[in-house]
Structure formats: C-alpha cells, structure tokens
Amino acid sequence: MKGGLELFSPQFLTESAVRDVLRCNDDTFAYGLTLTKEQAVDLVETRSRALRDNGLVEIGGGVLSKLLRAFRDSPYLAPQTYAETINQIAEVYYAYRRVSFGKYSDDELIAFLREWYDEPCQGSLELLGGTALQWFIDTMRKGKRPDALDLQDELYGDTNWGGSYRICRRRR
C-alpha cells in the first residue's frame, strides 16, 4: 500500500459502496426485497451519475443504505421492480439534495421522500420527481417547511370537503 492512497481510489470506494448496499439485504429480505451484486453495482453507478449530473459531492457513502432501509417497507415496492425503482428513488433523492442547498440533512430529506412517495404520490416516481420536486422548490423559496398535507393539496387540490380524502399521518 503506497501511503494508504488506495483507500481513496475510485475502485476501492465503489467496492466499499457495493458491499454497504449488499449488507442492506439483511434488512430488506424480510420484505421480500433483495439486490444482486450486479444490481448493487448498478445502484452505486446510478449514485455516481446522479452526483455528477447534479453537481454534488458526497463524503462517506451511507445515503444509499439509508434509502434502502427507509423504503424497505413501502407498499409500492415489489420484488420484480425493486432494483429499477430504488435506482429511480436514488436519482430523485439527489435532485432534491441539489435544490435543498443543504437546508435539510440527508435523514430529513429521506424522511420527506419516503412519506411523500407513499402518501401523496402513491408510489408515483413521476409525481415525486416532477410536480412534488417543483412544489418543494417553491415551498423552500417561500421559507416554509415542506409538509405532506400541503403537498397533497398541491397534487390533488384542496380536498378538505365533507368526505375528505386527506391522508392520515402514521405514528412512528
């Protein structure tokens, strides 16, 4: 080892990130969701591309593991489409990271995305990465904190009428 520089090589960092992703299989298996090594490599490559496309740098690498664990019990994830969906969720996450300008921590953004993916967006990545992202930007510009009920109103109109469709917050 030449002064420990191998620890910072792209190959070592990629291999380490793939190992971290594969370790998440222990947590997601109970939900019928696992990634193969090839799918884990693809997810790490998606992260690298999303970081580059959004002009971001990530120190450490725990975000993918946090995303996998946060979304593991979503009713909108299916084993057949898990790898593809989680790749898209990662891309959406980094788009939110870019426009949040560091105002929210990784954990806060992941919690927002998880709640919004399940409840107002009902598993639609098109809504989460499109209309909801624009709403998030507009909400931040107004100096307000994003809220799932407000997002629901944005997506479906003010639904506070007699037979209300408003979402109920789960107790965590």
DRENFI-188370 format. One record per residue (C-alpha): residue number from 1; x negated, y, z. Coordinates in steps of 0.001 Angstrom, whole numbers, plus 500000, padded with zeros to 6 digits. Layout:
REM residues N
+-----+--------+--------+--------+
!   i !     px !     py !     pz !
+-----+--------+--------+--------+
! NUM !      X !      Y !      Z !
...
+-----+--------+--------+--------+
***
This chain:
REM residues 172
+-----+--------+--------+--------+
!   i !     px !     py !     pz !
+-----+--------+--------+--------+
!   1 ! 500000 ! 500000 ! 500000 !
!   2 ! 498472 ! 503336 ! 498975 !
!   3 ! 499217 ! 505606 ! 501907 !
!   4 ! 502812 ! 504397 ! 502144 !
!   5 ! 503863 ! 506181 ! 498941 !
!   6 ! 505532 ! 503010 ! 497686 !
!   7 ! 508267 ! 503675 ! 500270 !
!   8 ! 509313 ! 506685 ! 498198 !
!   9 ! 509159 ! 505044 ! 494789 !
!  10 ! 512398 ! 505048 ! 492781 !
!  11 ! 512309 ! 501259 ! 492567 !
!  12 ! 511957 ! 500839 ! 496346 !
!  13 ! 514710 ! 503366 ! 497040 !
!  14 ! 517027 ! 501647 ! 494548 !
!  15 ! 516346 ! 498215 ! 496016 !
!  16 ! 516944 ! 499558 ! 499522 !
!  17 ! 520247 ! 501165 ! 498471 !
!  18 ! 521374 ! 497919 ! 496800 !
!  19 ! 520591 ! 495985 ! 499995 !
!  20 ! 522618 ! 498520 ! 502021 !
!  21 ! 525575 ! 498149 ! 499643 !
!  22 ! 525419 ! 494353 ! 499752 !
!  23 ! 525361 ! 494414 ! 503572 !
!  24 ! 528777 ! 496097 ! 503409 !
!  25 ! 530190 ! 492845 ! 502025 !
!  26 ! 530178 ! 491620 ! 505635 !
!  27 ! 532667 ! 494392 ! 506482 !
!  28 ! 534775 ! 494244 ! 503316 !
!  29 ! 535033 ! 490460 ! 502956 !
!  30 ! 537940 ! 490253 ! 505425 !
!  31 ! 539909 ! 492453 ! 502995 !
!  32 ! 539090 ! 490225 ! 500019 !
!  33 ! 536625 ! 492777 ! 498625 !
!  34 ! 533012 ! 491990 ! 497799 !
!  35 ! 530422 ! 493191 ! 495326 !
!  36 ! 527920 ! 491035 ! 493480 !
!  37 ! 524294 ! 492128 ! 493266 !
!  38 ! 524902 ! 493358 ! 489708 !
!  39 ! 527920 ! 495377 ! 490850 !
!  40 ! 525877 ! 496824 ! 493738 !
!  41 ! 523134 ! 497857 ! 491287 !
!  42 ! 525800 ! 499459 ! 489098 !
!  43 ! 527187 ! 501387 ! 492098 !
!  44 ! 523712 ! 502658 ! 493016 !
!  45 ! 523199 ! 503716 ! 489384 !
!  46 ! 526586 ! 505487 ! 489467 !
!  47 ! 525429 ! 507357 ! 492575 !
!  48 ! 522177 ! 508392 ! 490873 !
!  49 ! 524046 ! 509590 ! 487785 !
!  50 ! 526663 ! 511448 ! 489844 !
!  51 ! 523950 ! 513161 ! 491884 !
!  52 ! 522175 ! 514243 ! 488708 !
!  53 ! 525381 ! 515337 ! 486945 !
!  54 ! 526457 ! 517404 ! 489952 !
!  55 ! 523032 ! 518904 ! 490619 !
!  56 ! 522786 ! 517280 ! 494034 !
!  57 ! 520034 ! 515621 ! 496042 !
!  58 ! 520756 ! 513035 ! 498700 !
!  59 ! 518435 ! 512439 ! 501615 !
!  60 ! 518914 ! 508976 ! 503018 !
!  61 ! 521484 ! 506789 ! 501371 !
!  62 ! 524265 ! 505934 ! 503728 !
!  63 ! 527059 ! 507602 ! 501756 !
!  64 ! 527802 ! 504562 ! 499590 !
!  65 ! 528022 ! 502353 ! 502673 !
!  66 ! 530308 ! 504890 ! 504333 !
!  67 ! 532555 ! 504979 ! 501257 !
!  68 ! 532758 ! 501186 ! 501090 !
!  69 ! 533651 ! 500923 ! 504758 !
!  70 ! 536123 ! 503823 ! 504694 !
!  71 ! 538086 ! 502498 ! 501718 !
!  72 ! 537939 ! 498771 ! 502526 !
!  73 ! 541475 ! 498569 ! 503893 !
!  74 ! 543152 ! 500770 ! 501300 !
!  75 ! 546295 ! 499144 ! 499930 !
!  76 ! 545297 ! 500430 ! 496486 !
!  77 ! 542107 ! 498387 ! 496180 !
!  78 ! 542335 ! 494984 ! 494540 !
!  79 ! 539571 ! 492373 ! 494270 !
!  80 ! 539887 ! 492304 ! 490465 !
!  81 ! 539205 ! 496040 ! 490083 !
!  82 ! 537243 ! 496746 ! 493267 !
!  83 ! 533838 ! 497341 ! 491653 !
!  84 ! 535231 ! 499673 ! 488986 !
!  85 ! 537412 ! 501574 ! 491458 !
!  86 ! 534677 ! 502067 ! 494045 !
!  87 ! 532365 ! 503383 ! 491298 !
!  88 ! 535012 ! 505936 ! 490358 !
!  89 ! 535546 ! 506857 ! 494005 !
!  90 ! 531787 ! 507466 ! 494332 !
!  91 ! 531867 ! 509754 ! 491269 !
!  92 ! 534814 ! 511669 ! 492731 !
!  93 ! 533066 ! 511936 ! 496107 !
!  94 ! 530028 ! 513630 ! 494552 !
!  95 ! 532252 ! 516041 ! 492636 !
!  96 ! 533836 ! 517052 ! 495966 !
!  97 ! 530394 ! 517234 ! 497572 !
!  98 ! 529266 ! 519692 ! 494864 !
!  99 ! 532234 ! 522041 ! 495207 !
! 100 ! 532272 ! 521944 ! 499029 !
! 101 ! 528894 ! 523736 ! 499194 !
! 102 ! 528023 ! 521868 ! 502385 !
! 103 ! 531033 ! 523241 ! 504279 !
! 104 ! 532097 ! 519730 ! 505248 !
! 105 ! 529987 ! 516802 ! 506414 !
! 106 ! 529856 ! 513546 ! 504487 !
! 107 ! 532117 ! 511951 ! 507086 !
! 108 ! 534694 ! 514760 ! 506811 !
! 109 ! 534758 ! 514589 ! 503009 !
! 110 ! 535076 ! 510814 ! 503066 !
! 111 ! 537938 ! 511064 ! 505570 !
! 112 ! 539706 ! 513645 ! 503349 !
! 113 ! 539270 ! 511478 ! 500252 !
! 114 ! 540435 ! 508315 ! 501969 !
! 115 ! 543548 ! 509964 ! 503364 !
! 116 ! 544362 ! 511704 ! 500088 !
! 117 ! 543678 ! 508606 ! 497951 !
! 118 ! 546154 ! 506516 ! 499931 !
! 119 ! 548838 ! 509000 ! 500798 !
! 120 ! 549497 ! 511900 ! 498439 !
! 121 ! 547578 ! 510438 ! 495457 !
! 122 ! 548931 ! 506907 ! 495966 !
! 123 ! 545779 ! 505284 ! 494607 !
! 124 ! 545514 ! 507544 ! 491549 !
! 125 ! 541904 ! 508461 ! 490875 !
! 126 ! 543130 ! 510795 ! 488140 !
! 127 ! 545034 ! 512828 ! 490747 !
! 128 ! 542230 ! 512611 ! 493308 !
! 129 ! 539551 ! 513686 ! 490857 !
! 130 ! 541678 ! 516188 ! 488925 !
! 131 ! 544612 ! 518037 ! 490446 !
! 132 ! 543551 ! 517327 ! 494051 !
! 133 ! 539983 ! 518466 ! 493344 !
! 134 ! 541212 ! 521746 ! 491883 !
! 135 ! 543546 ! 522192 ! 494861 !
! 136 ! 540575 ! 521533 ! 497194 !
! 137 ! 538563 ! 524258 ! 495437 !
! 138 ! 541476 ! 526720 ! 495621 !
! 139 ! 542113 ! 525900 ! 499292 !
! 140 ! 538459 ! 526480 ! 500163 !
! 141 ! 538473 ! 529815 ! 498302 !
! 142 ! 541416 ! 530886 ! 500472 !
! 143 ! 539411 ! 529998 ! 503576 !
! 144 ! 541880 ! 527288 ! 504604 !
! 145 ! 541161 ! 523763 ! 505793 !
! 146 ! 542444 ! 521074 ! 503407 !
! 147 ! 545466 ! 519154 ! 504670 !
! 148 ! 547201 ! 516101 ! 503212 !
! 149 ! 550673 ! 517580 ! 503662 !
! 150 ! 549687 ! 520707 ! 501744 !
! 151 ! 548154 ! 518555 ! 499022 !
! 152 ! 551346 ! 516526 ! 498817 !
! 153 ! 553335 ! 519734 ! 498323 !
! 154 ! 550894 ! 520770 ! 495586 !
! 155 ! 551230 ! 517438 ! 493800 !
! 156 ! 554961 ! 516866 ! 494181 !
! 157 ! 556394 ! 520276 ! 495045 !
! 158 ! 557869 ! 521309 ! 498349 !
! 159 ! 559631 ! 518122 ! 499410 !
! 160 ! 560883 ! 519358 ! 502740 !
! 161 ! 564530 ! 518732 ! 501977 !
! 162 ! 567124 ! 516517 ! 503636 !
! 163 ! 565847 ! 513084 ! 502580 !
! 164 ! 562242 ! 514192 ! 502913 !
! 165 ! 559523 ! 512306 ! 501106 !
! 166 ! 556772 ! 513818 ! 503269 !
! 167 ! 554021 ! 511480 ! 504303 !
! 168 ! 553575 ! 510385 ! 507875 !
! 169 ! 550137 ! 510590 ! 509416 !
! 170 ! 548787 ! 507342 ! 510749 !
! 171 ! 547384 ! 507351 ! 514242 !
! 172 ! 543748 ! 506343 ! 514082 !
+-----+--------+--------+--------+
***
